[in-house]
Amino acid sequence: MSKLPDFEAMAIFAKVVELRSFAAAASELALSKATVSKAVTRLEERLGARLFNRSSRRLALTDAGRALSVRAAQLLADGEEAENEALSQAASPRGLVRLAVPMTFGQRVIAPLLPEFLAQYPDVSIDLHLSDAMVDLIGEGFDIGVRIARLPDSSLVARRLCPMPVYTVAAPSYLKKYGRPTHPMHLAQHRCFTYAYRTTPEVWHYFNDAGEAVSVRPSGQLRINNGEAVLPALIAGLGIADLPDFIIGEAIARKQVEVILKGWKQPEGAVHLVMPPGGPRPARVEALVEFLATHLARLGKAATAKSRREPEAG
């Protein structure tokens, strides 16, 4: 038989057998009596055998109907069990969530949060993928991604969680040796480190309160695809870098580097959760989304408060 079995008709037939009535089956299945009758007739035509002997007062199975009814009842039960199991998984958090996160942010921020989540949801497991490359969530089968940037238009569903301040910084030893730039255009005469996975890695953008906007193309000895990996060279005084708070904040607090370009700001990035488009997401995904949203919003508030307090060197 080339076509798939008519599972719908078999399930309807099984319900008619169970309730011994076309009308009762139609009522329980929320179908019209005509739809139920047509399904049974369709099944009889497909099998080439009558399944019921019908009269105005009596409904009796034929031999063929009796033989089929056992298998049809099992088919209906298996279908209901499979659907209930799927609904249960969708309603209560359980199963695997695949999460893609930038390397350093994942190590410093996301990974420390996961023990609390896993303790709270013991039936959920997480596949954490750490990479600074732009992951194809849909193509690689991820449920959630974290992006720290000004997001371009895309088909993904994005949820902005919190701002992420960005600082242009240099070590005191670098500034002592090469001088302190006070205008973004001065960066052209300085050694700068570039981060390959920025939205525009070759161009740094600045603006000030007077409405002046400046874009510069920094150059230097080091181009790297992981923000944290630039820290040794930066702290050693070999160049200037432009990094988000979660990478450079600790070094600023320890006075290993100084924020430069007083009076100039950069278009502020933000932390986003991004997800493939589609209908309702499983409860395990929603649970992780809400957990991360709550905790990362607190992180953002702390970073914003710190950026307002942060004294910028002149």
N, C-alpha and C positions, 0 to 999 in steps of 0.2 A: 504494500500500500504506500503510495508516494506521498500522500498528504498526512499531516499530523492527525492523531486521533481528535475527535471532537470532544475535548475535555469538558467544555461548558455544557454540552448536551448531556454527557454522562453524569455530571454533577447534578443537573436538574432532574434527570431520571432517578438518581439515587434519592433525592429529596422527596420526589413523588412516592417512591416505594416506601420510604420511611414513614410518611404521613398518610399514605393510602388515599391521597386526594390531590387532584390537580389544583383545586382552589386553595387548599391549605398550603401547598408548596409555593404557589404564587404569592400568597400573603406573607409567608416567612421569608421568601427571597426578595420581597419588594418588587415583584415583576407582575405583569398582567397575566391573566389566565391564558390568553391567546399566545403570549410569548412562551409560556411553559409548554403548552400543547404543541406549538410549532417545533420546539426543541426536541421533544420526544418523537414527533413525526420525522424530523430530520435524521434522528439517530436510527429510527426504523428503516428509513430509505437507504441510509448508508450501509446498514448491516444486512438489509434484504430479509428482514424477519420482523414479525409483529411482536411487540414486547408486552402489551396489555390486551386483554379482552375487556372491552368497555361496553357498559350499558348505562342507562340513565340512573340506575341505582347501585351498580356494583362495578368495582375495578379489581380485576384479577390478573396476576402475572401469567404469561404463557411460559412454556418450558424455556424458551430462549431468554425471556425476560428474567426468569428466576436465576438462570445461569449467569447472566450479566450483572444482576443486582448485587451479588456478593463483591465482584470486582469494582463495580461503580461505587458501592458504599465505602470500600477501602480507599478508592481514589478521592472521594469527597472528604473522608476523615484526614487523609494525608495532606490534602490541600489546605484544610482548615488549620491543621497543626502547623504547617509551614508558615501560613500567614500570621497566625498568632505569635509564633516565635519571632518572625520579622518585626511585627508590631511591638513586641516586648522589647526587642533590642533598640527599636527606634524611640521607645518611650522612656527607657531607663538606661543610663550611661553604661555601656559595656562594649568591648571590642577594641579594635586597633585604630588609633588616630595617627596619621602621617603628617609631621610638622617640619617645615623647612624654615631655617633661621640663619641670618648672617653669622659667620664664625665667631667673632669676638662677642657680639651681643648675646649669642647663644650660650657661650661659655660663662660670661660674666653675669648675665641677667636671667636668661630663661632657665638654664640648668639648675641654678639654686632654688628656683620656684617649684620645680617638678616633684620633689619629694612630698611636699604638702599636697599637691594635686593628686598624686598617686595614692597617698594615704586616705584622702577624702573619697576617691573613686577607685576602690580596689579591683573592680571588674574592667577597668579601662587600662590599656597599654599604649605606649607612645613610641613611635619610630621617629627619633629626632635626627634630622639631617642638617649638618652644619656646613655652610658654604657661602662665600662672599659672591659667587657667581649668581646671575639672575636665573633662578630655577623656573622651569616651565611647569607650573603647578598641575595643569590639566594633562599635559603630555606625560608627566612622570608620576601621576597618580597621587598627588599630595592633597590632603584635606584643608590645610591651613598653611599660610606662609606669613612671615614677618618681613615687612619692607620698611627701611628707614630712609626716606627720601621725599621729595615732592613728586608724587606719583603722576606719570603720564596717563592719558586716557587709555583705558583697556576694557576688555570684556569681563575682567575679574570684579568680584564684589569686594569693596574695600571699606574698612571701618577704621577711622582715624582715632587713635587712642590718646596721644599726648604729643606735645612739641618736643623736639630734640635740638637744643642749642648747638651751634657749631662755632668753634673758635680757631682763629689763626694764631699760631703760637711759635715761639722759639725759645731755646735755652738761653739763660743769662750769658753763658760763655760765647754763644754765637753773636748775640747782640753787642757784647763788648768788643768782639773782634771785627765784625762787619758793619756795625751800626744798626740803628733801629729805624725801620721803615715807618713813616707816619701817614703815607698815602698809598692806596692799593697799587698805583702805577709804579711805585718804588720797587715793588716785588720783581719787576723785570730785571733789576740789577742784583737780585739776590738768588741764593741757592734754595730751591724749593723742592719738597718731596710731593709727588703726585700719587693719588690713590686710584687705581685703575677702575674700580667699580662705582665711583661716584656717577651721578646722573650726567654731569659734564666734566669728566676728569681733566681735560686739557684747559678748561676755562674756569676761573674763580670769579664769582659775581659779588659786587658790593654796592651798597647805597648808603646815603646819609640823610640826616633830618632835613637838609636843605633841598632834597629832591634830586641830588646828583647821583647818577648810576654809572658804575665803572665795571668793565670786564677785563680781566688780565689773563695772560697765558704764561703761567709760571714754568720755569725749567730748572733742572738740577740733576744730580747724580743718581737719584733713586726713584724708580717708579715701582709700585708694589701693589699686590692684589689683596692685601690684608692690612687693615688699618693699624692693628696692634703691633705688627711687625716693624713699623716705622719708628716705634718708640726708642729703641736703643740708639739709632743714628740721630734722632731728634734730640734726645737728652744729652748725647755726647757733643752737641753743638755743631753738627754738620749741616744743618739746614733749617728751613721753615716749613711747617706743615699746617694743614687745615683739617681739623678733626672734630668729630662729634663728642659731646660731653661724656658719654659712657666709656669712651676710649681715653680721653685726655684729662678728664676731670680730676682724677687722683693725682696725676703729675702736676697739675696746676696747684692743687691744694698743698702739695709737698714743696712747691716753689722750684720744682725741677725745670719747669718751663713757665714763660710769661705770656699772657694774652697781649697781642700788639694791635696796631691800627685803631687807636682810640677814636671814637666818634663814627666809625664805620660799622655797618651791620651787613649780614648776609641773609638772603632768603632762607627762612627757617625751615628745616626739614621736620618731619614728624614720624612717629612710629605708627605704622598701620598694620592691621591684620587683613590679609587678602585671602579670598576663597574663590573657588570656581563657582560660576553662576549655576543656578538650578533651583529646584523646589526645596521643601523643608529638609534641613540637614539632620542626621542622626543625633540622638541625645548626647552621645559621647563627644561629638564635635562641638555641639552647642555648649556643653559643660566646660570644655577646655577654652573655648572662645570667651565665655563670661569670666572664667577664672583669670585668664591672661589680661582681659580688659580691665578688671578690677585692680590687679596688682601693677600693671604697667601705667595705669592712670595715676597711681600714687607715685610711681617713679618720675613721671612727667612733672607732677606738681613740685616734687623736690628739686628736679633739675631746673625748672623755671624760677623757683625761689632763689636757687643758688646763682643763676645767671644774673638776676637783678642785684644780688649782693656783690657779685664778682668785681673787684676793682681792676680796671684795665690800666696797664702801664701806658705812659704816653709815648 
